[in-house]
Amino acid sequence: MKTSKIISGCACCPMKRRNFLAKSGAATAGTLGLLAVPSWLRAADAAGKIRIRVVYSLHAEKQDRPDWPNKGFDFRPVMERINGELTKSCPGFEFLPMLATGEADAKKILEADTAAGGIDGYLVYQMNCWNRVVQTLATSGKPVLYADFQYAGSGGFLVYTAAFLRNKVGNVGFVASSDIKDLIAAVQCFETVKKSGIPSDFSTATTAVRTKATKQAGDLACKEDALKCLSSADCVKQLKQSKILAVRGQQSGPAGEILGIAIVHVPFAELNDAWKAADKDESRAVADQWQKTATAVVDVSRETLEASAAMYLAEKAVMKKHGAQGITVNCLGGFYGGHIHAYPCLGFHQLNNEALVGGCECDVRSAATMLIGTTLTQGRPGYISDPVMDTAKRQIIYAHCVAANKAFGPQGAANPFQILTHSEDRQGASVRSVLPLGYMTTTLEFEQNRKEILFHRGKAVDNDPDDRACRTKLCAEPVGDFEKLFTEWDQWGWHRVTFYGDLKEPIYALADAIGWKVREEA
């Protein structure tokens, strides 16, 4: 993602987490072959039709690695359904489907299409997060429709779309909808642009149909919430006495600060040694408590549950040793590299319930954002997530495999939660928290280098149980301009941190006190 200004955090950089196993992956056999389509489609008379190359950007037809949507996911029925819907709904078009794993495949497709001629445009479906295909096809000069297969390619889709918008790439339009009718409406824009002969009109045309189809804003009135925040001065004072541990490799020692919060590197070995030293009886007691309070434990063994409990105790022990209030771990890198032997997800869940910080993926910026928000709200946990956008529902969906189940702080009411495997690889133990609905939420990122606070609000309206992607999926209807929410991902990366409560006034007051700027992304 060299076109993106990515800070820290593995979900914000494809080679640090979700795609790090794919770094040396080559194109799968048959990658550039025509996808299987019905015989009636192959035999159709294509004379005079608008010819669209449909390119599915993914690792493999059946996913062979941990990534969104999950290892083992079979894309073939999905692609066949899309191909069939396109052909039935767009009789004036001929669709030519192919697969591409990345830039090399995209170049081969473009070269072949350029040599043969006759292609009127491209539909690029982002099926996995970070495969770089659309960028190459955008250089064709032909209209390109970029589509998100939600809970699968959404990270790359949001980051790459924001870059197209920032650079005003007029021949690229996009669709981010759970309703196939919205895709069909966007495809019809190829016909409009072919008649005008101006590919740079494509973005304008697709924006018009997308905004027309986007669900209208609903009732954003929220349930009463007795939020009490610290003063800005007291918050800053407390942050300057705080510390976050970053566990991402074998290094140790000071690593800078964010708004006065000291960041300290701790090696994997220190956390793993604390895990091995965790008291067995205490680990069993923690596991018992989780098992008792969870509404379900699915595909997670008792052994895994106790290992996760020992990791929670290890996290607390290392934090206590260093006098820290938060810890963030390069979880999958540590686990797959054999540096740690239990996922930290349930431990993070428990820490966040206790008004401490357990941050995913060694995303230091988001962990600091969690600590700032928890301090400001006097105990409310931050929920770090990989968001997904859906115009059909006018929702932003905050998805991750870790979330607290005490959204209003340690003394607040607990909501139901389930213990499931980590979604991407179906291993370990993680959390699906069924978070409270009807309340206003505030989503943030604090960026030290730019001295900016990214900000939007949304009413919590649903929890999506979809099996794809991360386990917890809090759905919110944003306050403000939904279209604007597509614009900042290339500058800020994918992660966001969500808190329960309307924090607009406290955040602006804090920004004024520290001399930072609030950037409202909606």
Buried (B, 14 or more C-beta within 10 A) or exposed (E): BEBBBBBBBBBBBBEBBBBBBBEEBEBBEEBBEEBEBEEEBEEBEEEEBBBBBBBBBBBBBEBBBBBBBBBEBEBEEBBBEBBBBBBEBBEEBBBBBBBBBBEBBBBBBBEEBEEEEEBBBBBBBBBBBBBBBBBBBBEBEBBBBBBBBBBBBBBBBBBBBBBBBBEEBBBBBBBBBBBBEBBBBBBBBBBBBBEEEBBBBBBBBBBBBBEEBBBEEEEBEBEEBEBEBBEBEEBBEBBEEBBBBBBBBEEBEEBEBBBBBBBBBBBBEBBBEBBEEBEEEEBBEBBBEBBEEBEEBEEBEEEBBBBBBBBBBBBBBBBEEBEBBBBBBBBBBBBBEEBBEBBBBBBBBBBBBBBBBBBBBBBBBBBBBBBBBBBBBBBBBBBBBBBBBBBBBBBBBBBBBBBBBBBBBBEBEBBBBBBBBBBBBEBBBBBBBBBBBEBBBBBBBBBBEBEBBBBBBBBBBBBBEBEBBBBBBBBBBBBBEBBEBBBBBBBBBBBBBBBBBBBBEBBBBBBEEBEBEBBBBB
